[in-house]
Structure formats: C-alpha cells, structure tokens
Amino acid sequence: MSEAPLAAIIGGIAGAITGAITSLLSPWIHWRIEKRRNQAQRQREIIDEARAEFFGSPQRREDIRQGKSYAAMRHHLSPELVAEIERNRVSGGEANLQQRLLEEIAALEKKWNLV
C-alpha cells in the first residue's frame, strides 16, 4: 500500500475519533459551565437577600434567627457567630452582632468570587 492512501485512512480514523470524543465531551462541558453559572447566581441571591434583610435598623437575635436569609446562610457562617446569634440572651449587643453578620456576608461574597 502506498503512503497516500494510508495517510488518508489514518487521517479519517483520527478525525472520526476526535469527532466522537468532542461529541461526548461537549455536553458534559456545557453542563459544568451551566452548573457553575447557576451556583453563582444562587450565591448572589443569598448574599443580596441577606444584605437586604440585615442592613438597616437593629434586629433582635430572635428576628435574625427566624429570618429566611439566616436559614440559607447559617451553614456558611462561622461557628462563633452562629453560637452568638443562637445564644438565649434576653437583649443587648444586637447592633454589634448585626455588624459582625454583615462583615461575614462580605467575606462570603469574596470567598465565593462574587465581587
């Protein structure tokens, strides 16, 4: 067999293999990109909702604990802050607590690369 037909056969096989691999990997790559995009969108929503809920007038610990945003963010916050929020203290320190909460929200935003 001469070299020209052999090169054409090898080129055809290589092209077919490359096409098959691309057709198998392309949906997976697209899925991963969409998954990351959706995750970033959800994280952005969590941050925005938390800022809207906790920014402004001081809130009582009970109000913070019962908030929708706190439930969504609780497992992302530091254990120390969660313990402070969930402590059964009658009153006092809510403004400082709210400030610490907003600082942790900002830190999460950086950690999640949303800034």
Secondary structure by P-SEA (a helix, b strand, c coil): ccaaaaaaaaaaaaaaaaaaaaaaaaaaaaaaaaaaaaaaaaaaaaaaaaaaacccccccaaaaaacaaaaaccccccaaaaaaaaccccccaaaaaaaaaaaaaaaaaaaaccc
